[in-house]
Amino acid sequence: MAITAAMVKELREMTGAGPLDCKKALEESGGDLQKAAESLREKGIAKAQKKLSKGRTMNEGVIEVYQHFNKRMAVVVEVNCETDFVAKTDNFQNFAKDIALHISSMRPQYITREDVPESVVAYERDIQSRAEDLEGKPDNIKEKIVNGRLDKWFQDIVLMEQEFLKDDSKTIAELLEETVAAIGESVQISRFTAYALGEGGEEEEGDEE
């Protein structure tokens, strides 16, 4: 089957992948757009961790706004990517919308674990260490229990470690990885502010990519 420029363009709009990669995937799939998109997604997963672990320039993206139906709560989140082309794709746009919705419901306080101030972590560790049910336990056992409770605490307050609102089988970090794999370039959630009527805005900044 002859691969046309229109087919390449459509696949690129679906996935955000480069034109050469799209053409090759279409050739390998016999022109089947869905199979080609799946092939690109699978290949992208192998590259996702590499992209996520590298410092890359991400000056494009969107400022996504979510407002609750009763207008008593709203979220503003900045999600960045590397190119304007990817910023306009459905995959990227939907990811930004999902993150804004998730934040409005789950109310994280920080983007990554590293964003939590050391003084806040130390205070929480001290509270957990003085729990009544730990009295009399050996220090090594006590430390393991405290560390486990701290991990659970991080999962409650850190965006990247929370279970995704729409699919609790994955975390936001895993959702981000899937998005990077699908679109073929780095993505980061840079900062967010959540507003609730009667409360001060809570803004968090991070550098997750």
N, C-alpha and C positions, 0 to 999 in steps of 0.2 A: 504493500500500500504506500502510495506517495505521501510523504509528510509535507504539508503545506505550511506557509508562514502563518496562516490564520490558526492552524492547530497549535503551533508552537506558542503563539501569542496567548491563546486560551489557556494552555497548560501553565504558562508562566504566570498568568493572572491568578490561577488557582493555587499555585504553590510558591510563587516568588523566586523560583529557581532561575538560574541563568539560561539564556537562549540555547547555548550549545548542549547543556545538560538536558534541557527539555526535548530538544530534537533527538538526542541519543535515546532517551527514555521512550519516546514515541516510536522510534524505529524498533527498539527491543520489544515493545508491547504490541507491535503490529498496528499502531495507530489508535489503540484503545486508551482514551484519556484517563479513565479511572485507574487502570492498571499502571499507566505511566506515572500518575500522581502517587500511587502507593509505592512504586519502586523508588521514586525520588524521596519519599518520606523515610523508607527503610534505610536508604543510603545516607540520608541526612542525619539519622540518629547516631551513626558511627562518628560523624563529624561534630555533633552537637557539643559533647563534653569539651572537645578541643577548642571550639569557639567560645564556650562559656568560661573557660579557664584563662583566656588571653585578654589582655587589655586592648580594646579596640575603640576607635572613635565612633561615638553614636550621637550625632547631632540632629538626627531626624526623629520623627515619631509623632505622637499625639498627646494633647491634654484631654483626657477623657473625663466627662462629668456624669455622675449618676445622682438623680434626685428621687427620693422616695415619693410614693404617690400622694402622701398627705403633706408633702412639702415641709416636713419637720426634720428631715435629715438629708444630707447631701455629701458626696465624696468627689474630690478633685484629685486625679492621679496622673502623673507624667510617666509615659512609657516611651522608651527610646529604641531606635534601631539605627542601622548604618546608612540606609538610602531612602530617599523620598519615594522611590518606586515601591519598596516593601511596605512603607508606612501606609500606602493606599490599598494594600491587598486585604481581602476579606479575612484571611487568617490573622493578620496583625490587628486589624480593627476589632475583630471579635475577641481576641485575647485581651485587649485593653478594656473592652466593655465588661468582660467577665471579671477582670481584676477589680474594677470599680464596684461592681455589684457585690463581689465577695467581701471587699473591705467594708461596705455599708452594713453587711450582715454580721460578719465575724469580728469586726472592730480590732484588728491588730494594732499594736502600739509601735512596732518597729518593722523594718523590712527584712533585715538579716540578724542573726544571733550576734554578729560582730558589732551591730549598731547599738546594742544594749549597753549602757554605761557600766563600767566595772563596779561602781559604787552601788548601783541597783542590783547587780548580780550578787555582790557580797552581802547586801542586806537580806536578799531572799535566801541565800545559803545559810545565813545565820538563823533566820526564822525556822527553816527546815531542820537545821541541826539541833534545835532546842525542842523539837516535837516530843510530846510526852511518850509516844509509843517507841521512841528510840532509846529511852533510858535503860541502862544496863546492858545494851548490846555491845559486842566487841567493836573496836574502832574501825576495823576493815569492813565489817558488815554495815556499820552505820554510814560509812562513806559511800558505799555502793547504793544504799537506799536513798541517801541525800542526792547523789548524782542522778539517780533515776527520776526523782521528784523534780529536780531542776530541769531535766530534759522535758518532762511533761509541762512544766511551767513555760519553757521556751516555746513549746508547740502551741500554747494558748495565746502568746503575745506576739510571736514573730510571724510575719506574713509568709515568708518562704517555707516555714515549717508547718503551717496550718493545712488541714485537709481541705481540698477544693470544695467549695460550697455545692457545686453542681455534680461532683463525682468524688465521694470520699475515699475512693480507692487510690487516689493520687494526691500528692501534696502540691502546693503552688510551685515549689521548686521543680517538681516533675512536670507540671503543666508548662512551665517556662522552657524546660529542656525539649519537650515535644514541639513547642512552637518554634524554637530555634531550628530543630531538625526539619520541620515542615517548610520554613521560609528560606533557610539556607544562609542566614546571617545572624549576628549577635543581637540580642534583645535585652533590655534591662528595665526594671521598675525603679525609677530614680527617686521619686518622692510622692507623698500623698498627704492630703489634708482631709479630715473627716469633720463635718459640721453637724451638730445636733442642736435643736432649738433649746436655748437656755444654758448651753455649755460652750466653753471656749473651743476654738478650732485646735485640733491636735495634728501637728505636722511632723512627718518623719522623712528623713532623707537617707539614702543608701546608695550603694554602687554595685548592685548585683548584675552580673552579666554572664 
